[in-house]
């Protein structure tokens, strides 16, 4: 009988794949079950989602003439607290 539970290595690959294409239903369910049990893979998925959101904020052309965004100290502290929650 084939083992149906995915290991962390397989789950991380599938999570990465899911960012590029839709996975079959059974793969999504296996991943979801694994994420409920494994905090490390759940953290990995959160990190990938965050990186994806951040990369979409970047401009695609090098000809952007808008000034850089400067964060207030309050915003910096909120970001620090949020990042600490991931670790």
DSSP file (Angstrom, degrees, kcal/mol; ACC not computed):
  #  RESIDUE AA STRUCTURE BP1 BP2  ACC     N-H-->O    O-->H-N    N-H-->O    O-->H-N    TCO  KAPPA ALPHA  PHI   PSI    X-CA   Y-CA   Z-CA
    1    1 A X              0   0    0      0, 0.0     2,-0.2     0, 0.0     3,-0.0   0.000 360.0 360.0 360.0 131.5    0.0    0.0    0.0
    2    2 A X        -     0   0    0      1,-0.1     2,-0.4     2,-0.0     0, 0.0  -0.517 360.0-114.1 -76.8 138.4    1.4    3.4   -1.0
    3    3 A X        -     0   0    0     -2,-0.2    -1,-0.1     1,-0.1     0, 0.0  -0.600  26.4-166.3 -73.8 124.3    1.9    5.9    1.8
    4    4 A X        +     0   0    0     -2,-0.4     2,-0.4     2,-0.1    -1,-0.1   0.639  57.5  94.7 -90.1 -15.4   -0.6    8.8    1.1
    5    5 A X  S    S-     0   0    0      1,-0.0     2,-0.2    28,-0.0    26,-0.1  -0.631  71.4-133.9 -82.3 132.2    0.9   11.3    3.5
    6    6 A X        -     0   0    0     -2,-0.4     2,-0.1    24,-0.2    -2,-0.1  -0.573  14.1-130.1 -83.8 146.1    3.4   13.7    2.0
    7    7 A X     >  -     0   0    0     -2,-0.2     4,-2.6     1,-0.1     5,-0.2  -0.446  32.0 -99.4 -87.0 168.9    6.7   14.5    3.7
    8    8 A X  H  > S+     0   0    0      1,-0.2     4,-2.7     2,-0.2     5,-0.2   0.866 122.6  55.0 -58.1 -39.0    7.9   18.1    4.2
    9    9 A X  H  > S+     0   0    0      1,-0.2     4,-1.6     2,-0.2    -1,-0.2   0.926 111.5  43.7 -61.7 -45.0   10.2   18.0    1.2
   10   10 A X  H  > S+     0   0    0      2,-0.2     4,-2.5     1,-0.2    -2,-0.2   0.897 113.1  52.0 -66.8 -40.5    7.2   17.0   -1.1
   11   11 A X  H  X S+     0   0    0     -4,-2.6     4,-2.9     1,-0.2     5,-0.2   0.916 107.4  51.5 -64.2 -43.0    4.9   19.6    0.5
   12   12 A X  H  X S+     0   0    0     -4,-2.7     4,-2.0     1,-0.2    -1,-0.2   0.895 111.5  48.0 -62.6 -38.3    7.4   22.4    0.0
   13   13 A X  H  X S+     0   0    0     -4,-1.6     4,-2.5    -5,-0.2    -1,-0.2   0.920 113.1  47.9 -64.7 -43.4    7.7   21.5   -3.7
   14   14 A X  H  X S+     0   0    0     -4,-2.5     4,-2.4     2,-0.2    -2,-0.2   0.881 109.8  52.3 -67.0 -37.8    3.9   21.3   -4.1
   15   15 A X  H  X S+     0   0    0     -4,-2.9     4,-0.8     2,-0.2    -1,-0.2   0.930 111.1  47.7 -62.4 -44.3    3.4   24.6   -2.3
   16   16 A X  H >X S+     0   0    0     -4,-2.0     3,-0.9    -5,-0.2     4,-0.5   0.917 111.7  50.0 -62.6 -43.4    5.9   26.2   -4.7
   17   17 A X  H >X S+     0   0    0     -4,-2.5     4,-2.1     1,-0.2     3,-1.6   0.880 102.5  61.7 -60.1 -38.6    4.2   24.6   -7.7
   18   18 A X  H 3< S+     0   0    0     -4,-2.4    -1,-0.2     1,-0.3    -2,-0.2   0.718  94.6  62.6 -66.0 -18.9    0.8   25.9   -6.5
   19   19 A X  H << S+     0   0    0     -3,-0.9    -1,-0.3    -4,-0.8    -2,-0.2   0.753 112.8  35.9 -73.2 -23.5    2.1   29.4   -6.8
   20   20 A X  H << S+     0   0    0     -3,-1.6     2,-0.3    -4,-0.5    -2,-0.2   0.739 128.7   3.8-101.0 -28.8    2.5   28.8  -10.6
   21   21 A X  S  < S-     0   0    0     -4,-2.1     2,-0.4     0, 0.0    -1,-0.2  -0.964  80.1 -87.1-152.3 165.5   -0.4   26.6  -11.4
   22   22 A X        -     0   0    0     -2,-0.3     2,-0.2    -3,-0.1     3,-0.1  -0.632  42.0-143.8 -78.4 132.7   -3.5   25.0  -10.0
   23   23 A X        -     0   0    0     -2,-0.4     5,-0.0     1,-0.1    -1,-0.0  -0.601  28.3 -90.0 -92.2 156.9   -2.9   21.6   -8.4
   24   24 A X     >  -     0   0    0     -2,-0.2     4,-2.1     1,-0.1     3,-0.5  -0.261  41.9-108.1 -60.8 155.3   -5.3   18.7   -8.5
   25   25 A X  H  > S+     0   0    0      1,-0.2     4,-2.3     2,-0.2     5,-0.2   0.886 117.0  53.2 -54.8 -46.1   -7.8   18.5   -5.7
   26   26 A X  H  > S+     0   0    0      1,-0.2     4,-2.2     2,-0.2    -1,-0.2   0.849 108.4  50.7 -64.4 -33.2   -6.2   15.5   -3.9
   27   27 A X  H  > S+     0   0    0     -3,-0.5     4,-2.5     2,-0.2    -1,-0.2   0.928 109.7  50.4 -66.9 -44.5   -2.8   17.3   -3.9
   28   28 A X  H  X S+     0   0    0     -4,-2.1     4,-2.4     1,-0.2    -2,-0.2   0.888 111.4  48.8 -60.2 -38.8   -4.4   20.4   -2.4
   29   29 A X  H  X S+     0   0    0     -4,-2.3     4,-2.5     2,-0.2    -1,-0.2   0.914 110.2  49.7 -69.1 -42.6   -6.1   18.3    0.3
   30   30 A X  H  X S+     0   0    0     -4,-2.2     4,-2.3     2,-0.2    -2,-0.2   0.910 113.1  48.0 -61.1 -41.6   -2.9   16.4    1.2
   31   31 A X  H  X S+     0   0    0     -4,-2.5     4,-2.8     2,-0.2    -2,-0.2   0.934 110.7  50.6 -63.7 -46.1   -1.1   19.7    1.5
   32   32 A X  H  X S+     0   0    0     -4,-2.4     4,-1.4     1,-0.2    -2,-0.2   0.902 111.2  48.2 -60.6 -42.2   -3.9   21.2    3.6
   33   33 A X  H  X S+     0   0    0     -4,-2.5     4,-0.9     1,-0.2     3,-0.3   0.927 112.6  48.7 -63.6 -44.8   -3.8   18.2    6.0
   34   34 A X  H >X S+     0   0    0     -4,-2.3     4,-2.1     1,-0.2     3,-0.9   0.908 108.1  54.4 -62.2 -41.9    0.0   18.4    6.3
   35   35 A X  H 3< S+     0   0    0     -4,-2.8    -1,-0.2     1,-0.3    -2,-0.2   0.800 102.5  57.7 -64.9 -28.5   -0.1   22.2    7.0
   36   36 A X  H 3< S+     0   0    0     -4,-1.4    -1,-0.3    -3,-0.3    -2,-0.2   0.785 117.0  34.2 -69.4 -25.9   -2.5   21.6    9.9
   37   37 A X  H << S+     0   0    0     -3,-0.9     2,-0.6    -4,-0.9    -2,-0.2   0.678 112.2  61.5-101.5 -21.3    0.1   19.3   11.5
   38   38 A X     X  -     0   0    0     -4,-2.1     4,-1.8     1,-0.1    -1,-0.2  -0.901  51.8-174.1-118.9 107.7    3.4   20.9   10.5
   39   39 A X  H  > S+     0   0    0     -2,-0.6     4,-2.1     1,-0.2    -1,-0.1   0.785  86.0  58.8 -69.1 -26.2    4.1   24.4   11.7
   40   40 A X  H  > S+     0   0    0      2,-0.2     4,-2.1     1,-0.2    -1,-0.2   0.911 108.3  42.7 -71.6 -42.0    7.3   24.6    9.6
   41   41 A X  H  > S+     0   0    0      2,-0.2     4,-2.4     1,-0.2    -2,-0.2   0.868 113.2  53.6 -70.4 -35.9    5.6   24.0    6.3
   42   42 A X  H  X S+     0   0    0     -4,-1.8     4,-2.1     2,-0.2    -2,-0.2   0.908 109.9  48.0 -63.3 -40.5    2.8   26.4    7.3
   43   43 A X  H  X S+     0   0    0     -4,-2.1     4,-2.3     2,-0.2    -2,-0.2   0.895 109.2  53.7 -65.2 -40.3    5.5   29.0    8.0
   44   44 A X  H  X S+     0   0    0     -4,-2.1     4,-2.3     1,-0.2    -2,-0.2   0.915 108.5  49.3 -60.0 -43.8    7.1   28.2    4.6
   45   45 A X  H  X S+     0   0    0     -4,-2.4     4,-2.5     1,-0.2    -1,-0.2   0.917 109.9  50.9 -63.6 -42.8    3.8   28.8    2.8
   46   46 A X  H  X S+     0   0    0     -4,-2.1     4,-2.4     1,-0.2    -1,-0.2   0.900 110.2  50.7 -60.2 -40.4    3.3   32.1    4.6
   47   47 A X  H  X S+     0   0    0     -4,-2.3     4,-2.6     2,-0.2    -1,-0.2   0.905 110.0  48.8 -65.4 -41.6    6.8   33.2    3.7
   48   48 A X  H  X S+     0   0    0     -4,-2.3     4,-2.4     2,-0.2    -2,-0.2   0.911 111.6  49.6 -64.1 -41.6    6.2   32.3    0.0
   49   49 A X  H  X S+     0   0    0     -4,-2.5     4,-2.3     2,-0.2    -2,-0.2   0.919 111.9  48.6 -62.7 -42.9    2.9   34.2    0.0
   50   50 A X  H  X S+     0   0    0     -4,-2.4     4,-2.6     1,-0.2    -2,-0.2   0.921 111.4  49.4 -64.1 -43.4    4.5   37.2    1.5
   51   51 A X  H  X S+     0   0    0     -4,-2.6     4,-2.6     1,-0.2    -1,-0.2   0.886 109.9  52.3 -61.7 -38.6    7.4   37.1   -1.0
   52   52 A X  H  X S+     0   0    0     -4,-2.4     4,-1.5     2,-0.2    -1,-0.2   0.925 110.7  46.7 -63.5 -44.4    4.9   36.9   -3.8
   53   53 A X  H  X S+     0   0    0     -4,-2.3     4,-0.8     1,-0.2    -2,-0.2   0.914 114.1  48.2 -63.4 -42.8    3.0   40.0   -2.6
   54   54 A X  H >X S+     0   0    0     -4,-2.6     4,-0.8     1,-0.2     3,-0.7   0.883 108.6  53.3 -66.5 -38.5    6.2   41.9   -2.1
   55   55 A X  H 3< S+     0   0    0     -4,-2.6     3,-0.4     1,-0.2    -1,-0.2   0.822 103.8  56.8 -67.9 -29.0    7.5   41.0   -5.5
   56   56 A X  H 3< S+     0   0    0     -4,-1.5    -1,-0.2     1,-0.2    -2,-0.2   0.731 100.3  59.4 -72.8 -20.4    4.3   42.3   -7.1
   57   57 A X  H << S+     0   0    0     -4,-0.8    -1,-0.2    -3,-0.7    -2,-0.2   0.759  87.1  94.3 -76.3 -24.8    5.0   45.6   -5.5
   58   58 A X  S  < S-     0   0    0     -4,-0.8     2,-0.2    -3,-0.4    -3,-0.0  -0.358  84.3-113.0 -66.9 146.0    8.3   46.0   -7.3
   59   59 A X        -     0   0    0      1,-0.1    -1,-0.1     2,-0.1    -2,-0.1  -0.520  13.2-145.5 -77.9 149.5    8.2   47.9  -10.6
   60   60 A X  S    S+     0   0    0     -2,-0.2     2,-0.4    -4,-0.1    -1,-0.1   0.688  79.8  62.1 -89.4 -19.8    8.9   45.9  -13.7
   61   61 A X  S >  S-     0   0    0      1,-0.1     3,-0.6     2,-0.0    -2,-0.1  -0.831  71.7-141.9-108.8 148.5   10.7   48.7  -15.5
   62   62 A X  T 3  S+     0   0    0     -2,-0.4    -1,-0.1     1,-0.2    -3,-0.0   0.418  89.8  81.9 -82.4   2.0   13.9   50.4  -14.4
   63   63 A X  T 3   +     0   0    0      2,-0.0     2,-0.4     0, 0.0    -1,-0.2   0.141  56.3 136.6 -95.5  19.5   12.6   53.7  -15.6
   64   64 A X    <   -     0   0    0     -3,-0.6    -5,-0.0     1,-0.1     0, 0.0  -0.535  29.1-177.9 -71.7 124.7   10.6   54.5  -12.5
   65   65 A X        +     0   0    0     -2,-0.4     2,-0.2     2,-0.1    -1,-0.1   0.315  41.3 117.8-106.9   6.3   11.1   58.1  -11.5
   66   66 A X  S    S-     0   0    0      1,-0.1     3,-0.1     3,-0.0    -2,-0.0  -0.491  73.0-105.7 -73.4 144.8    8.9   58.1   -8.4
   67   67 A X        -     0   0    0     -2,-0.2    -1,-0.1     1,-0.1    -2,-0.1  -0.333  43.8 -91.8 -68.3 152.9   10.8   58.8   -5.2
   68   68 A X        -     0   0    0      1,-0.1     2,-0.4    -3,-0.1    -1,-0.1  -0.282  43.0-107.3 -63.8 150.0   11.5   55.9   -2.8
   69   69 A X        -     0   0    0     -3,-0.1     2,-0.5     1,-0.0    -1,-0.1  -0.659  30.2-155.3 -82.0 129.2    8.9   55.2   -0.1
   70   70 A X        -     0   0    0     -2,-0.4     2,-0.3    -3,-0.1    -3,-0.0  -0.922  10.5-141.7-107.6 125.9   10.1   56.2    3.3
   71   71 A X        -     0   0    0     -2,-0.5     2,-0.1     1,-0.1    -2,-0.0  -0.622  13.9-122.4 -88.3 143.2    8.4   54.4    6.2
   72   72 A X     >  -     0   0    0     -2,-0.3     4,-2.2     1,-0.1     5,-0.2  -0.340  29.1-108.5 -72.3 163.9    7.6   56.1    9.5
   73   73 A X  H  > S+     0   0    0      1,-0.2     4,-2.3     2,-0.2     5,-0.2   0.862 120.8  55.8 -62.9 -35.4    9.0   54.7   12.7
   74   74 A X  H  > S+     0   0    0      2,-0.2     4,-2.2     1,-0.2    -1,-0.2   0.931 108.1  47.1 -61.8 -45.6    5.5   53.4   13.6
   75   75 A X  H  > S+     0   0    0      1,-0.2     4,-2.2     2,-0.2    -2,-0.2   0.899 110.6  52.4 -63.8 -40.7    5.3   51.4   10.4
   76   76 A X  H  X S+     0   0    0     -4,-2.2     4,-2.4     1,-0.2    -1,-0.2   0.909 109.6  48.9 -61.7 -41.9    8.8   50.0   10.9
   77   77 A X  H  X S+     0   0    0     -4,-2.3     4,-2.4     2,-0.2    -1,-0.2   0.896 109.7  51.6 -65.9 -39.9    7.9   48.8   14.4
   78   78 A X  H  X S+     0   0    0     -4,-2.2     4,-2.3     2,-0.2    -1,-0.2   0.905 110.8  48.7 -61.9 -40.9    4.6   47.2   13.1
   79   79 A X  H  X S+     0   0    0     -4,-2.2     4,-2.6     2,-0.2    -2,-0.2   0.918 110.1  51.3 -65.4 -43.6    6.6   45.4   10.4
   80   80 A X  H  X S+     0   0    0     -4,-2.4     4,-2.1     1,-0.2    -2,-0.2   0.922 111.1  48.0 -59.0 -44.5    9.2   44.2   13.0
   81   81 A X  H  X S+     0   0    0     -4,-2.4     4,-1.4     1,-0.2    -1,-0.2   0.902 111.7  50.1 -63.9 -41.1    6.5   42.8   15.2
   82   82 A X  H  X S+     0   0    0     -4,-2.3     4,-0.8     1,-0.2    -2,-0.2   0.908 110.8  48.9 -64.3 -41.5    4.8   41.1   12.3
   83   83 A X  H >X S+     0   0    0     -4,-2.6     4,-0.8     1,-0.2     3,-0.6   0.860 107.5  54.8 -67.8 -34.6    8.1   39.5   11.2
   84   84 A X  H >< S+     0   0    0     -4,-2.1     3,-0.5     1,-0.2    -1,-0.2   0.828 100.1  61.5 -66.1 -30.1    8.7   38.3   14.8
   85   85 A X  H 3< S+     0   0    0     -4,-1.4    -1,-0.2     1,-0.2    -2,-0.2   0.794  99.8  56.1 -66.2 -26.7    5.3   36.6   14.7
   86   86 A X  H <<        0   0    0     -4,-0.8    -1,-0.2    -3,-0.6    -2,-0.2   0.767 360.0 360.0 -74.7 -25.8    6.6   34.4   11.8
   87   87 A X    <<        0   0    0     -4,-0.8    -1,-0.2    -3,-0.5    -2,-0.2   0.484 360.0 360.0 -92.1 360.0    9.6   33.1   13.8
